[in-house]
Amino acid sequence: MADDPSTPLPDIHDVPGIRDAPGAISDTSAIDAPGAPPHDLLRARLLEGLPAEALLTDPQVTAAYATDMASFCAAGAPAAVVLPRTVEQVQHVLRTATALRVPVVPQGARTGLSGAANASDGCIVLSLVKMDRILEINSIDRIAVVEPGVVNAVLSRAVAEQSLYYPPDPSSWEQCTIGGNIGTASGGLCCVKYGVTAEYVLGLDVVLADGRLLRTGRRTAKGVAGYDLTRLFVGSEGSLGVVVRAVLALRPAPPRQLALAAEFPSAAAACEAVCAVMEAGYTPSLLELMDRTTVRAVNALGKMGLPETTEALLLAAFDTPDAPARLAAVGELCTAAGATAVVPADDEAESELLLQARRMSLTALEELRPATMIDDVCVPRSRLAEMLDGTAAIARTHDLLIGVCAHAGDGNTHPVVCFDPADEDEARRARQSFDEIMALGLALGGTITGEHGVGVLKKEWLARELGPVGMEMQRAVKQAFDPLGLLNPGKLF
Ligand SMILES: Cc1cc2nc3c(=O)[nH]c(=O)nc-3n(C[C@H](O)[C@H](O)[C@H](O)COP(=O)(O)OP(=O)(O)OC[C@H]3O[C@@H](n4cnc5c(N)ncnc54)[C@H](O)[C@@H]3O)c2cc1C
C-alpha cells in the first residue's frame, strides 16, 4: 500500500537543491558523487578512446549542460561533457567511468521537465545528440532503426516520406530526441488513439554501466523470449544503461486529421464531454483540453485567435476517412454536455493550427510569471472532472495562478503553477499547491506522472505511489544493472 498522501509535505525551502530560477545552480548535496578523481586524470583517460572534439571540459561550456528544462531541481557542475558519435566511444566512456568511479548522466536534448537529465557534481555528462543517424526504415517489417540522438520530428518526417507513421509526438517533438523519449517513456497528443513510446520500442542496444553492450528485444512482429528488458529500459531515466540504438515500430500513415474546437462554460462540462465521447465508443486521434488561463496565454504568445471567453476549450480530431461524420457526432456529444459553441476546422491546415496552439501551451503558460512548476498528474479519465475542479480549488486556497492543459483523452493533466520565486511566501504556496495536486491525483486513483517522469522533481513522491514493496523491487532492479550506482545518481530514488 502506498504511504499516506496526507503526510506533511516538505516546505520548498527544506528541499535540498532547490534552484532559484531555471538555469541557476545552487545546493547540489542531493546528487553529489562521492570521491571524484582529479579532472586531469579523468580527461586523460577519456581521451584514450575519444577524439578531442568529443570532449568538453571548460567549466563555462560544460555548465550549459547542467540542467534540463525543469525548474526547481537540483543540478551539479559536470567534470566533463562527452559527445560521442559511435557505440565504441560510449562503451569507452562507461568503462572509464566505472574504473574511476565517476557518475554518468545520459542526456538527449534536455527538454525534460523533471530534472532527470540534470548533471550531478563531478559527473560525465554523456550527450547523445550527435548519434543522430536513422539507420533503417523498413516498410515491410514496419520498423525504423535509429540512433538515440535522432530528433522525434525528424524521424516522423522521414518515415512519412515512405507513407509510414511514428506516432509518439510530445509537444516538444521538434527538439526532443528518441533517446530522451525512451528515457522518459514520453507521451504526446496522439496517445489517446496510438499509445505512448513504450508501445513502439521493440528492441534496444544498451551500453551497461561497466561498458558491456546489451541487446534486448527484437525486430520481429512478435517475440516473447525471456523477461521484457526492453520495456524495463523505457522510462528508466538513464539510470540502468545508455541507449545507443533503438528498433521502433511504425504504422501505415493515416489520413491527415480533421479537428474541431468546442467551448465549454466549465472544465467539468468539458470533462463530461470527454467521458461521453469515450463511452460512446469513439477513439479520436486527439482529445485535448486547454483551460481559460491556457487559452489566454497561448493567444498572448502566438496570436492564435482562440476564444478567450470560454472556461475550457476541448480539441478533438479524427484521422479516419470518415472524420467529418465522426466529428459531427462528437460535436453533438459536446453540445449535450453543455458546450456553448462547437467549431469544426475548415480543413487539415486549420486543424494543424489548432494542434499548434495546443503544443504551445506549456511554453505560453511559462511566460505568465517569473517561474512555473509543471505538474503531470494522470487520473482515470472518469475522474478527470474531479481532478480539474480539485486543482481549481487548490489554486483558490493558495491564491495562485494555475493554468491547466491536458491530454484529456488520457486523463493526463498538466497543471502549471505560476509564481514569483522572489516572493518567499508565494514560492512556499506554489510548492505546497504542486504537492497537493499530486496528492489529489493519487487520491483519485491516478499517478504522480503520466509522461514527464520522476527525475529530481518528484522523487520524494515515488514511494508514496509505489509503496515499500514496490520501492524495494525497483531498487533491486537498479542494483542488478548498476551495482556501483554510477548511472544518473540522485534521480528517481
Ligand atoms: C514545451 C515542452 C513540451 C513538452 N511536451 C511533452 C509532451 O507532450 N509529452 C511528453 O511526454 N513530454 C513532453 N515534454 C517533456 C520532454 O520533451 C520529454 O520528456 C522528452 O522525452 C525528453 O527528451 P530529451 O531528448 O529532451 O531528453 P532529456 O531531457 O535530455 O533526457 C530525458 C531523460 O532521458 C534520459 N536519456 C536521454 N537520452 C538517453 C539515452 N540515449 N539512453 C538512456 N537514457 C537517456 C536522461 O538521462 C533523462 O533521464 C515537453 C517539454 C517541453 C519543454
PDBQT file of the ligand as one rigid body, heavy atoms in Angstrom, charges set to zero:
ROOT
HETATM    1  C1  LIG A 501       7.472  22.742 -24.343  1.00  0.00    +0.000 C 
HETATM    2  C2  LIG A 501       7.582  21.311 -23.907  1.00  0.00    +0.000 A 
HETATM    3  C3  LIG A 501       6.556  20.430 -24.200  1.00  0.00    +0.000 A 
HETATM    4  C4  LIG A 501       6.637  19.090 -23.797  1.00  0.00    +0.000 A 
HETATM    5  N1  LIG A 501       5.620  18.244 -24.114  1.00  0.00    +0.000 NA
HETATM    6  C5  LIG A 501       5.707  16.949 -23.766  1.00  0.00    +0.000 A 
HETATM    7  C6  LIG A 501       4.657  16.031 -24.112  1.00  0.00    +0.000 A 
HETATM    8  O1  LIG A 501       3.676  16.385 -24.761  1.00  0.00    +0.000 OA
HETATM    9  N2  LIG A 501       4.792  14.745 -23.720  1.00  0.00    +0.000 N 
HETATM   10  C7  LIG A 501       5.884  14.315 -23.013  1.00  0.00    +0.000 A 
HETATM   11  O2  LIG A 501       5.950  13.136 -22.693  1.00  0.00    +0.000 OA
HETATM   12  N3  LIG A 501       6.882  15.154 -22.679  1.00  0.00    +0.000 NA
HETATM   13  C8  LIG A 501       6.829  16.446 -23.029  1.00  0.00    +0.000 A 
HETATM   14  N4  LIG A 501       7.840  17.303 -22.690  1.00  0.00    +0.000 N 
HETATM   15  C9  LIG A 501       8.987  16.803 -21.905  1.00  0.00    +0.000 C 
HETATM   16  C10 LIG A 501      10.203  16.325 -22.746  1.00  0.00    +0.000 C 
HETATM   17  O3  LIG A 501      10.237  16.941 -24.007  1.00  0.00    +0.000 OA
HETATM   18  C11 LIG A 501      10.194  14.793 -22.879  1.00  0.00    +0.000 C 
HETATM   19  O4  LIG A 501      10.371  14.213 -21.605  1.00  0.00    +0.000 OA
HETATM   20  C12 LIG A 501      11.264  14.243 -23.834  1.00  0.00    +0.000 C 
HETATM   21  O5  LIG A 501      11.066  12.856 -23.997  1.00  0.00    +0.000 OA
HETATM   22  C13 LIG A 501      12.686  14.482 -23.370  1.00  0.00    +0.000 C 
HETATM   23  O6  LIG A 501      13.557  14.209 -24.456  1.00  0.00    +0.000 OA
HETATM   24  P1  LIG A 501      15.026  14.823 -24.498  1.00  0.00    +0.000 P 
HETATM   25  O7  LIG A 501      15.717  14.367 -25.722  1.00  0.00    +0.000 OA
HETATM   26  O8  LIG A 501      14.985  16.282 -24.299  1.00  0.00    +0.000 OA
HETATM   27  O9  LIG A 501      15.678  14.092 -23.235  1.00  0.00    +0.000 OA
HETATM   28  P2  LIG A 501      16.420  14.681 -21.966  1.00  0.00    +0.000 P 
HETATM   29  O10 LIG A 501      15.578  15.684 -21.276  1.00  0.00    +0.000 OA
HETATM   30  O11 LIG A 501      17.802  15.097 -22.326  1.00  0.00    +0.000 OA
HETATM   31  O12 LIG A 501      16.515  13.366 -21.066  1.00  0.00    +0.000 OA
HETATM   32  C14 LIG A 501      15.373  12.791 -20.514  1.00  0.00    +0.000 C 
HETATM   33  C15 LIG A 501      15.748  11.521 -19.741  1.00  0.00    +0.000 C 
HETATM   34  O13 LIG A 501      16.172  10.517 -20.642  1.00  0.00    +0.000 OA
HETATM   35  C16 LIG A 501      17.497  10.075 -20.316  1.00  0.00    +0.000 C 
HETATM   36  N5  LIG A 501      18.167   9.810 -21.580  1.00  0.00    +0.000 N 
HETATM   37  C17 LIG A 501      18.322  10.644 -22.633  1.00  0.00    +0.000 A 
HETATM   38  N6  LIG A 501      18.951  10.010 -23.631  1.00  0.00    +0.000 NA
HETATM   39  C18 LIG A 501      19.214   8.752 -23.196  1.00  0.00    +0.000 A 
HETATM   40  C19 LIG A 501      19.857   7.617 -23.762  1.00  0.00    +0.000 A 
HETATM   41  N7  LIG A 501      20.352   7.631 -25.006  1.00  0.00    +0.000 N 
HETATM   42  N8  LIG A 501      19.954   6.485 -23.011  1.00  0.00    +0.000 NA
HETATM   43  C20 LIG A 501      19.448   6.438 -21.761  1.00  0.00    +0.000 A 
HETATM   44  N9  LIG A 501      18.827   7.477 -21.179  1.00  0.00    +0.000 NA
HETATM   45  C21 LIG A 501      18.714   8.617 -21.888  1.00  0.00    +0.000 A 
HETATM   46  C22 LIG A 501      18.107  11.193 -19.497  1.00  0.00    +0.000 C 
HETATM   47  O14 LIG A 501      19.115  10.718 -18.614  1.00  0.00    +0.000 OA
HETATM   48  C23 LIG A 501      16.898  11.705 -18.750  1.00  0.00    +0.000 C 
HETATM   49  O15 LIG A 501      16.685  10.898 -17.634  1.00  0.00    +0.000 OA
HETATM   50  C24 LIG A 501       7.783  18.645 -23.072  1.00  0.00    +0.000 A 
HETATM   51  C25 LIG A 501       8.819  19.536 -22.804  1.00  0.00    +0.000 A 
HETATM   52  C26 LIG A 501       8.732  20.850 -23.201  1.00  0.00    +0.000 A 
HETATM   53  C27 LIG A 501       9.868  21.771 -22.896  1.00  0.00    +0.000 C 
ENDROOT
TORSDOF 0
